[in-house]
Amino acid sequence: MSRRDWIPEILYEEGDEGDSNIPFIMVPDNQVMPTFLYVFESRETGEIEPGLDGEDVPVVQWDLHQYADMSILKERLGSDVYDEIRISLGLEPLLVASRKGQEISSRVRQALAGSEK
């Protein structure tokens, strides 16, 4: 199967214990995770038009969105440009986010250490 023959499918985990809202893509052994995804947003407009058999069919607006792998951008862009992208997406600069993540991890470790006593 060539890279062109494989179409990534976005999936969501289902189960009894805490369904995840984070989607995943099952990548076959001979493929690589896409670095860029196109996703259509589909939204009914509230209008109706006649279908092939004269039935009412909702009018749907389609808008194309593009999603890039942030790890590729981090690897290939300078830190200033990467931080500009993060900020434009509503994220904090990487160093600020990393520091906050370390603080959260530290509090979790302290809480776990306290619960072991």
Phi and psi in radians as a Rosetta constraint file:
Dihedral C 1 N 2 CA 2 C 2 CIRCULARHARMONIC -1.418 0.35
Dihedral N 2 CA 2 C 2 N 3 CIRCULARHARMONIC 2.932 0.35
Dihedral C 2 N 3 CA 3 C 3 CIRCULARHARMONIC -1.047 0.35
Dihedral N 3 CA 3 C 3 N 4 CIRCULARHARMONIC -0.558 0.35
Dihedral C 3 N 4 CA 4 C 4 CIRCULARHARMONIC -1.289 0.35
Dihedral N 4 CA 4 C 4 N 5 CIRCULARHARMONIC -0.438 0.35
Dihedral C 4 N 5 CA 5 C 5 CIRCULARHARMONIC -1.344 0.35
Dihedral N 5 CA 5 C 5 N 6 CIRCULARHARMONIC -0.362 0.35
Dihedral C 5 N 6 CA 6 C 6 CIRCULARHARMONIC -1.641 0.35
Dihedral N 6 CA 6 C 6 N 7 CIRCULARHARMONIC 2.238 0.35
Dihedral C 6 N 7 CA 7 C 7 CIRCULARHARMONIC -1.988 0.35
Dihedral N 7 CA 7 C 7 N 8 CIRCULARHARMONIC 2.030 0.35
Dihedral C 7 N 8 CA 8 C 8 CIRCULARHARMONIC -1.059 0.35
Dihedral N 8 CA 8 C 8 N 9 CIRCULARHARMONIC 2.456 0.35
Dihedral C 8 N 9 CA 9 C 9 CIRCULARHARMONIC -2.062 0.35
Dihedral N 9 CA 9 C 9 N 10 CIRCULARHARMONIC 2.193 0.35
Dihedral C 9 N 10 CA 10 C 10 CIRCULARHARMONIC -1.490 0.35
Dihedral N 10 CA 10 C 10 N 11 CIRCULARHARMONIC 2.151 0.35
Dihedral C 10 N 11 CA 11 C 11 CIRCULARHARMONIC -2.111 0.35
Dihedral N 11 CA 11 C 11 N 12 CIRCULARHARMONIC 2.789 0.35
Dihedral C 11 N 12 CA 12 C 12 CIRCULARHARMONIC -2.212 0.35
Dihedral N 12 CA 12 C 12 N 13 CIRCULARHARMONIC 2.420 0.35
Dihedral C 12 N 13 CA 13 C 13 CIRCULARHARMONIC -1.271 0.35
Dihedral N 13 CA 13 C 13 N 14 CIRCULARHARMONIC 2.400 0.35
Dihedral C 13 N 14 CA 14 C 14 CIRCULARHARMONIC -2.132 0.35
Dihedral N 14 CA 14 C 14 N 15 CIRCULARHARMONIC 2.511 0.35
Dihedral C 14 N 15 CA 15 C 15 CIRCULARHARMONIC 3.082 0.35
Dihedral N 15 CA 15 C 15 N 16 CIRCULARHARMONIC 3.026 0.35
Dihedral C 15 N 16 CA 16 C 16 CIRCULARHARMONIC -1.309 0.35
Dihedral N 16 CA 16 C 16 N 17 CIRCULARHARMONIC -0.517 0.35
Dihedral C 16 N 17 CA 17 C 17 CIRCULARHARMONIC -1.842 0.35
Dihedral N 17 CA 17 C 17 N 18 CIRCULARHARMONIC 1.729 0.35
Dihedral C 17 N 18 CA 18 C 18 CIRCULARHARMONIC 0.961 0.35
Dihedral N 18 CA 18 C 18 N 19 CIRCULARHARMONIC 1.314 0.35
Dihedral C 18 N 19 CA 19 C 19 CIRCULARHARMONIC -0.928 0.35
Dihedral N 19 CA 19 C 19 N 20 CIRCULARHARMONIC 2.447 0.35
Dihedral C 19 N 20 CA 20 C 20 CIRCULARHARMONIC -1.548 0.35
Dihedral N 20 CA 20 C 20 N 21 CIRCULARHARMONIC 2.450 0.35
Dihedral C 20 N 21 CA 21 C 21 CIRCULARHARMONIC -1.581 0.35
Dihedral N 21 CA 21 C 21 N 22 CIRCULARHARMONIC 0.036 0.35
Dihedral C 21 N 22 CA 22 C 22 CIRCULARHARMONIC -1.663 0.35
Dihedral N 22 CA 22 C 22 N 23 CIRCULARHARMONIC 2.042 0.35
Dihedral C 22 N 23 CA 23 C 23 CIRCULARHARMONIC -1.268 0.35
Dihedral N 23 CA 23 C 23 N 24 CIRCULARHARMONIC 2.890 0.35
Dihedral C 23 N 24 CA 24 C 24 CIRCULARHARMONIC -2.454 0.35
Dihedral N 24 CA 24 C 24 N 25 CIRCULARHARMONIC 2.830 0.35
Dihedral C 24 N 25 CA 25 C 25 CIRCULARHARMONIC -2.182 0.35
Dihedral N 25 CA 25 C 25 N 26 CIRCULARHARMONIC 2.142 0.35
Dihedral C 25 N 26 CA 26 C 26 CIRCULARHARMONIC -1.362 0.35
Dihedral N 26 CA 26 C 26 N 27 CIRCULARHARMONIC 2.035 0.35
Dihedral C 26 N 27 CA 27 C 27 CIRCULARHARMONIC -1.783 0.35
Dihedral N 27 CA 27 C 27 N 28 CIRCULARHARMONIC 2.085 0.35
Dihedral C 27 N 28 CA 28 C 28 CIRCULARHARMONIC -1.059 0.35
Dihedral N 28 CA 28 C 28 N 29 CIRCULARHARMONIC 2.720 0.35
Dihedral C 28 N 29 CA 29 C 29 CIRCULARHARMONIC -0.956 0.35
Dihedral N 29 CA 29 C 29 N 30 CIRCULARHARMONIC -0.616 0.35
Dihedral C 29 N 30 CA 30 C 30 CIRCULARHARMONIC -1.640 0.35
Dihedral N 30 CA 30 C 30 N 31 CIRCULARHARMONIC 0.280 0.35
Dihedral C 30 N 31 CA 31 C 31 CIRCULARHARMONIC -2.185 0.35
Dihedral N 31 CA 31 C 31 N 32 CIRCULARHARMONIC 2.989 0.35
Dihedral C 31 N 32 CA 32 C 32 CIRCULARHARMONIC -2.170 0.35
Dihedral N 32 CA 32 C 32 N 33 CIRCULARHARMONIC 2.685 0.35
Dihedral C 32 N 33 CA 33 C 33 CIRCULARHARMONIC -1.074 0.35
Dihedral N 33 CA 33 C 33 N 34 CIRCULARHARMONIC 2.324 0.35
Dihedral C 33 N 34 CA 34 C 34 CIRCULARHARMONIC -1.083 0.35
Dihedral N 34 CA 34 C 34 N 35 CIRCULARHARMONIC 2.491 0.35
Dihedral C 34 N 35 CA 35 C 35 CIRCULARHARMONIC -1.577 0.35
Dihedral N 35 CA 35 C 35 N 36 CIRCULARHARMONIC -0.163 0.35
Dihedral C 35 N 36 CA 36 C 36 CIRCULARHARMONIC -2.626 0.35
Dihedral N 36 CA 36 C 36 N 37 CIRCULARHARMONIC 2.316 0.35
Dihedral C 36 N 37 CA 37 C 37 CIRCULARHARMONIC -2.159 0.35
Dihedral N 37 CA 37 C 37 N 38 CIRCULARHARMONIC 2.478 0.35
Dihedral C 37 N 38 CA 38 C 38 CIRCULARHARMONIC -1.823 0.35
Dihedral N 38 CA 38 C 38 N 39 CIRCULARHARMONIC 2.296 0.35
Dihedral C 38 N 39 CA 39 C 39 CIRCULARHARMONIC -2.360 0.35
Dihedral N 39 CA 39 C 39 N 40 CIRCULARHARMONIC 2.241 0.35
Dihedral C 39 N 40 CA 40 C 40 CIRCULARHARMONIC -1.486 0.35
Dihedral N 40 CA 40 C 40 N 41 CIRCULARHARMONIC 2.361 0.35
Dihedral C 40 N 41 CA 41 C 41 CIRCULARHARMONIC -1.647 0.35
Dihedral N 41 CA 41 C 41 N 42 CIRCULARHARMONIC 2.220 0.35
Dihedral C 41 N 42 CA 42 C 42 CIRCULARHARMONIC -2.006 0.35
Dihedral N 42 CA 42 C 42 N 43 CIRCULARHARMONIC 2.214 0.35
Dihedral C 42 N 43 CA 43 C 43 CIRCULARHARMONIC -2.492 0.35
Dihedral N 43 CA 43 C 43 N 44 CIRCULARHARMONIC 2.207 0.35
Dihedral C 43 N 44 CA 44 C 44 CIRCULARHARMONIC -1.196 0.35
Dihedral N 44 CA 44 C 44 N 45 CIRCULARHARMONIC 2.437 0.35
Dihedral C 44 N 45 CA 45 C 45 CIRCULARHARMONIC -1.536 0.35
Dihedral N 45 CA 45 C 45 N 46 CIRCULARHARMONIC -0.225 0.35
Dihedral C 45 N 46 CA 46 C 46 CIRCULARHARMONIC 1.619 0.35
Dihedral N 46 CA 46 C 46 N 47 CIRCULARHARMONIC -0.133 0.35
Dihedral C 46 N 47 CA 47 C 47 CIRCULARHARMONIC -1.647 0.35
Dihedral N 47 CA 47 C 47 N 48 CIRCULARHARMONIC 2.785 0.35
Dihedral C 47 N 48 CA 48 C 48 CIRCULARHARMONIC -2.208 0.35
Dihedral N 48 CA 48 C 48 N 49 CIRCULARHARMONIC 2.530 0.35
Dihedral C 48 N 49 CA 49 C 49 CIRCULARHARMONIC -2.356 0.35
Dihedral N 49 CA 49 C 49 N 50 CIRCULARHARMONIC 2.777 0.35
Dihedral C 49 N 50 CA 50 C 50 CIRCULARHARMONIC -1.277 0.35
Dihedral N 50 CA 50 C 50 N 51 CIRCULARHARMONIC 2.406 0.35
Dihedral C 50 N 51 CA 51 C 51 CIRCULARHARMONIC -1.466 0.35
Dihedral N 51 CA 51 C 51 N 52 CIRCULARHARMONIC -3.016 0.35
Dihedral C 51 N 52 CA 52 C 52 CIRCULARHARMONIC -1.070 0.35
Dihedral N 52 CA 52 C 52 N 53 CIRCULARHARMONIC -0.572 0.35
Dihedral C 52 N 53 CA 53 C 53 CIRCULARHARMONIC -1.792 0.35
Dihedral N 53 CA 53 C 53 N 54 CIRCULARHARMONIC 0.301 0.35
Dihedral C 53 N 54 CA 54 C 54 CIRCULARHARMONIC 1.474 0.35
Dihedral N 54 CA 54 C 54 N 55 CIRCULARHARMONIC -0.029 0.35
Dihedral C 54 N 55 CA 55 C 55 CIRCULARHARMONIC -1.276 0.35
Dihedral N 55 CA 55 C 55 N 56 CIRCULARHARMONIC 2.753 0.35
Dihedral C 55 N 56 CA 56 C 56 CIRCULARHARMONIC -1.289 0.35
Dihedral N 56 CA 56 C 56 N 57 CIRCULARHARMONIC 2.236 0.35
Dihedral C 56 N 57 CA 57 C 57 CIRCULARHARMONIC -2.186 0.35
Dihedral N 57 CA 57 C 57 N 58 CIRCULARHARMONIC 2.234 0.35
Dihedral C 57 N 58 CA 58 C 58 CIRCULARHARMONIC -1.133 0.35
Dihedral N 58 CA 58 C 58 N 59 CIRCULARHARMONIC 2.460 0.35
Dihedral C 58 N 59 CA 59 C 59 CIRCULARHARMONIC -1.409 0.35
Dihedral N 59 CA 59 C 59 N 60 CIRCULARHARMONIC 2.297 0.35
Dihedral C 59 N 60 CA 60 C 60 CIRCULARHARMONIC -2.061 0.35
Dihedral N 60 CA 60 C 60 N 61 CIRCULARHARMONIC 2.343 0.35
Dihedral C 60 N 61 CA 61 C 61 CIRCULARHARMONIC -1.716 0.35
Dihedral N 61 CA 61 C 61 N 62 CIRCULARHARMONIC 2.328 0.35
Dihedral C 61 N 62 CA 62 C 62 CIRCULARHARMONIC -1.997 0.35
Dihedral N 62 CA 62 C 62 N 63 CIRCULARHARMONIC 2.212 0.35
Dihedral C 62 N 63 CA 63 C 63 CIRCULARHARMONIC -2.176 0.35
Dihedral N 63 CA 63 C 63 N 64 CIRCULARHARMONIC 2.261 0.35
Dihedral C 63 N 64 CA 64 C 64 CIRCULARHARMONIC -1.515 0.35
Dihedral N 64 CA 64 C 64 N 65 CIRCULARHARMONIC 2.256 0.35
Dihedral C 64 N 65 CA 65 C 65 CIRCULARHARMONIC -2.023 0.35
Dihedral N 65 CA 65 C 65 N 66 CIRCULARHARMONIC 2.690 0.35
Dihedral C 65 N 66 CA 66 C 66 CIRCULARHARMONIC -2.228 0.35
Dihedral N 66 CA 66 C 66 N 67 CIRCULARHARMONIC 2.325 0.35
Dihedral C 66 N 67 CA 67 C 67 CIRCULARHARMONIC -2.192 0.35
Dihedral N 67 CA 67 C 67 N 68 CIRCULARHARMONIC 2.274 0.35
Dihedral C 67 N 68 CA 68 C 68 CIRCULARHARMONIC -1.927 0.35
Dihedral N 68 CA 68 C 68 N 69 CIRCULARHARMONIC 2.630 0.35
Dihedral C 68 N 69 CA 69 C 69 CIRCULARHARMONIC -1.269 0.35
Dihedral N 69 CA 69 C 69 N 70 CIRCULARHARMONIC 1.973 0.35
Dihedral C 69 N 70 CA 70 C 70 CIRCULARHARMONIC -1.112 0.35
Dihedral N 70 CA 70 C 70 N 71 CIRCULARHARMONIC -0.496 0.35
Dihedral C 70 N 71 CA 71 C 71 CIRCULARHARMONIC -1.177 0.35
Dihedral N 71 CA 71 C 71 N 72 CIRCULARHARMONIC -0.580 0.35
Dihedral C 71 N 72 CA 72 C 72 CIRCULARHARMONIC -1.179 0.35
Dihedral N 72 CA 72 C 72 N 73 CIRCULARHARMONIC -0.770 0.35
Dihedral C 72 N 73 CA 73 C 73 CIRCULARHARMONIC -1.094 0.35
Dihedral N 73 CA 73 C 73 N 74 CIRCULARHARMONIC -0.739 0.35
Dihedral C 73 N 74 CA 74 C 74 CIRCULARHARMONIC -1.069 0.35
Dihedral N 74 CA 74 C 74 N 75 CIRCULARHARMONIC -0.713 0.35
Dihedral C 74 N 75 CA 75 C 75 CIRCULARHARMONIC -1.219 0.35
Dihedral N 75 CA 75 C 75 N 76 CIRCULARHARMONIC -0.643 0.35
Dihedral C 75 N 76 CA 76 C 76 CIRCULARHARMONIC -1.805 0.35
Dihedral N 76 CA 76 C 76 N 77 CIRCULARHARMONIC -0.211 0.35
Dihedral C 76 N 77 CA 77 C 77 CIRCULARHARMONIC -1.860 0.35
Dihedral N 77 CA 77 C 77 N 78 CIRCULARHARMONIC 2.745 0.35
Dihedral C 77 N 78 CA 78 C 78 CIRCULARHARMONIC -1.192 0.35
Dihedral N 78 CA 78 C 78 N 79 CIRCULARHARMONIC 2.745 0.35
Dihedral C 78 N 79 CA 79 C 79 CIRCULARHARMONIC -1.072 0.35
Dihedral N 79 CA 79 C 79 N 80 CIRCULARHARMONIC -0.600 0.35
Dihedral C 79 N 80 CA 80 C 80 CIRCULARHARMONIC -1.137 0.35
Dihedral N 80 CA 80 C 80 N 81 CIRCULARHARMONIC -0.798 0.35
Dihedral C 80 N 81 CA 81 C 81 CIRCULARHARMONIC -1.165 0.35
Dihedral N 81 CA 81 C 81 N 82 CIRCULARHARMONIC -0.731 0.35
Dihedral C 81 N 82 CA 82 C 82 CIRCULARHARMONIC -1.062 0.35
Dihedral N 82 CA 82 C 82 N 83 CIRCULARHARMONIC -0.757 0.35
Dihedral C 82 N 83 CA 83 C 83 CIRCULARHARMONIC -1.135 0.35
Dihedral N 83 CA 83 C 83 N 84 CIRCULARHARMONIC -0.634 0.35
Dihedral C 83 N 84 CA 84 C 84 CIRCULARHARMONIC -1.060 0.35
Dihedral N 84 CA 84 C 84 N 85 CIRCULARHARMONIC -0.726 0.35
Dihedral C 84 N 85 CA 85 C 85 CIRCULARHARMONIC -1.136 0.35
Dihedral N 85 CA 85 C 85 N 86 CIRCULARHARMONIC -0.801 0.35
Dihedral C 85 N 86 CA 86 C 86 CIRCULARHARMONIC -1.008 0.35
Dihedral N 86 CA 86 C 86 N 87 CIRCULARHARMONIC -0.811 0.35
Dihedral C 86 N 87 CA 87 C 87 CIRCULARHARMONIC -1.112 0.35
Dihedral N 87 CA 87 C 87 N 88 CIRCULARHARMONIC -0.723 0.35
Dihedral C 87 N 88 CA 88 C 88 CIRCULARHARMONIC -1.133 0.35
Dihedral N 88 CA 88 C 88 N 89 CIRCULARHARMONIC -0.405 0.35
Dihedral C 88 N 89 CA 89 C 89 CIRCULARHARMONIC -1.602 0.35
Dihedral N 89 CA 89 C 89 N 90 CIRCULARHARMONIC 0.065 0.35
Dihedral C 89 N 90 CA 90 C 90 CIRCULARHARMONIC 1.518 0.35
Dihedral N 90 CA 90 C 90 N 91 CIRCULARHARMONIC 0.254 0.35
Dihedral C 90 N 91 CA 91 C 91 CIRCULARHARMONIC -1.761 0.35
Dihedral N 91 CA 91 C 91 N 92 CIRCULARHARMONIC 2.842 0.35
Dihedral C 91 N 92 CA 92 C 92 CIRCULARHARMONIC -1.478 0.35
Dihedral N 92 CA 92 C 92 N 93 CIRCULARHARMONIC 2.779 0.35
Dihedral C 92 N 93 CA 93 C 93 CIRCULARHARMONIC -0.964 0.35
Dihedral N 93 CA 93 C 93 N 94 CIRCULARHARMONIC 2.640 0.35
Dihedral C 93 N 94 CA 94 C 94 CIRCULARHARMONIC -1.002 0.35
Dihedral N 94 CA 94 C 94 N 95 CIRCULARHARMONIC -0.769 0.35
Dihedral C 94 N 95 CA 95 C 95 CIRCULARHARMONIC -1.120 0.35
Dihedral N 95 CA 95 C 95 N 96 CIRCULARHARMONIC -0.675 0.35
Dihedral C 95 N 96 CA 96 C 96 CIRCULARHARMONIC -1.147 0.35
Dihedral N 96 CA 96 C 96 N 97 CIRCULARHARMONIC -0.820 0.35
Dihedral C 96 N 97 CA 97 C 97 CIRCULARHARMONIC -1.111 0.35
Dihedral N 97 CA 97 C 97 N 98 CIRCULARHARMONIC -0.690 0.35
Dihedral C 97 N 98 CA 98 C 98 CIRCULARHARMONIC -1.110 0.35
Dihedral N 98 CA 98 C 98 N 99 CIRCULARHARMONIC -0.766 0.35
Dihedral C 98 N 99 CA 99 C 99 CIRCULARHARMONIC -1.069 0.35
Dihedral N 99 CA 99 C 99 N 100 CIRCULARHARMONIC -0.786 0.35
Dihedral C 99 N 100 CA 100 C 100 CIRCULARHARMONIC -1.110 0.35
Dihedral N 100 CA 100 C 100 N 101 CIRCULARHARMONIC -0.677 0.35
Dihedral C 100 N 101 CA 101 C 101 CIRCULARHARMONIC -1.104 0.35
Dihedral N 101 CA 101 C 101 N 102 CIRCULARHARMONIC -0.696 0.35
Dihedral C 101 N 102 CA 102 C 102 CIRCULARHARMONIC -1.144 0.35
Dihedral N 102 CA 102 C 102 N 103 CIRCULARHARMONIC -0.662 0.35
Dihedral C 102 N 103 CA 103 C 103 CIRCULARHARMONIC -1.133 0.35
Dihedral N 103 CA 103 C 103 N 104 CIRCULARHARMONIC -0.723 0.35
Dihedral C 103 N 104 CA 104 C 104 CIRCULARHARMONIC -1.121 0.35
Dihedral N 104 CA 104 C 104 N 105 CIRCULARHARMONIC -0.786 0.35
Dihedral C 104 N 105 CA 105 C 105 CIRCULARHARMONIC -1.052 0.35
Dihedral N 105 CA 105 C 105 N 106 CIRCULARHARMONIC -0.702 0.35
Dihedral C 105 N 106 CA 106 C 106 CIRCULARHARMONIC -1.104 0.35
Dihedral N 106 CA 106 C 106 N 107 CIRCULARHARMONIC -0.758 0.35
Dihedral C 106 N 107 CA 107 C 107 CIRCULARHARMONIC -1.132 0.35
Dihedral N 107 CA 107 C 107 N 108 CIRCULARHARMONIC -0.672 0.35
Dihedral C 107 N 108 CA 108 C 108 CIRCULARHARMONIC -1.122 0.35
Dihedral N 108 CA 108 C 108 N 109 CIRCULARHARMONIC -0.784 0.35
Dihedral C 108 N 109 CA 109 C 109 CIRCULARHARMONIC -1.073 0.35
Dihedral N 109 CA 109 C 109 N 110 CIRCULARHARMONIC -0.719 0.35
Dihedral C 109 N 110 CA 110 C 110 CIRCULARHARMONIC -1.119 0.35
Dihedral N 110 CA 110 C 110 N 111 CIRCULARHARMONIC -0.721 0.35
Dihedral C 110 N 111 CA 111 C 111 CIRCULARHARMONIC -1.147 0.35
Dihedral N 111 CA 111 C 111 N 112 CIRCULARHARMONIC -0.713 0.35
Dihedral C 111 N 112 CA 112 C 112 CIRCULARHARMONIC -1.142 0.35
Dihedral N 112 CA 112 C 112 N 113 CIRCULARHARMONIC -0.714 0.35
Dihedral C 112 N 113 CA 113 C 113 CIRCULARHARMONIC -1.125 0.35
Dihedral N 113 CA 113 C 113 N 114 CIRCULARHARMONIC -0.663 0.35
Dihedral C 113 N 114 CA 114 C 114 CIRCULARHARMONIC -1.194 0.35
Dihedral N 114 CA 114 C 114 N 115 CIRCULARHARMONIC -0.562 0.35
Dihedral C 114 N 115 CA 115 C 115 CIRCULARHARMONIC -1.381 0.35
Dihedral N 115 CA 115 C 115 N 116 CIRCULARHARMONIC -0.274 0.35
Dihedral C 115 N 116 CA 116 C 116 CIRCULARHARMONIC -1.416 0.35
Dihedral N 116 CA 116 C 116 N 117 CIRCULARHARMONIC -0.272 0.35
